[in-house]
């Protein structure tokens, strides 16, 4: 028996089943996705729904909320499909061609008026989440950098804690509207033009330090580039096109913190 509501209507096909109990379905014609969660995750999915709606009205491309179902069993969010292919499916040469469009799309997102964004996924939110995930022993070691996978997560978190005060000051001086999980699978591209068609998976969208997004994007893209030299060229091209020189120490901080927030 299902532990969450089923999507409204017929013709839905399961795509993934989340470890947390969430499930994702795709409509038969490919035009819609439905994310369904049990009652305990209803508030989280509702917050994601609100973020999707907000971004849809901001001029930044992404999915559109088409339906919302909530009852005692949980909730189901139906959104339109963002056309294209995820950026992580491109080979290195195509990703290189798409890199300018990706950089421009990230810059436009980060240039949205911060005072008009009602959501936050700042450092305080991230660190509170990391404390909870670590305390529950729920950190997935596969998400950690290889060199950190043998280190207990509570030790990794303790290493970051002395920096929090300084990073909060930096965030306050440099807050933007962030995606919150800006990895290549969440950036959709037209397969012919290689231009960005939209961002997906917006559950963590909110006000934050721009480095939280940039760290994930540059690190994740390294998995596609053919060499460290090519990765360095892409990092340089991003900074030049984006218009802000990223701080390496802040990138390292957020790259170390992010894996501790998933669990």
Number of C-alpha atoms within 10 A of each C-alpha: 3 9 14 24 21 20 24 14 7 9 11 19 15 13 14 12 13 12 8 10 14 19 21 20 21 22 20 12 8 14 12 19 25 26 25 29 27 22 18 14 16 21 13 14 23 17 16 18 21 16 22 22 17 18 21 15 12 14 11 17 18 25 24 19 20 13 14 18 14 17 12 11 16 21 26 28 24 24 22 18 19 23 17 17 18 22 25 19 14 17 12 18 12 13 22 20 13 20 21 19 19 26 21 16 21 25 20 14 20 21 12 17 11 17 10 11 17 12 19 19 19 24 21 14 12 22 19 11 17 24 17 17 20 21 12 10 13 15 21 16 16 10 13 19 12 9 7 14 14 10 11 13 24 16 10 16 17 11 12 14 12 10 12 14 11 9 19 16 10 13 20 13 10 13 17 26 29 30 27 25 20 24 20 23 16 19 24 25 26 17 17 7 10 22 19 26 23 21 25 20 18 22 19 20 24 21 25 28 26 24 24 27 23 27 23 21 22 20 17 16 20 18 14 20 19 12 12 11 10 15 18 14 13 20 19 14 16 23 14 12 15 19 11 11 12 17 10 10 11 20 20 15 18 21 22 19 21 20 19 26 20 16 16
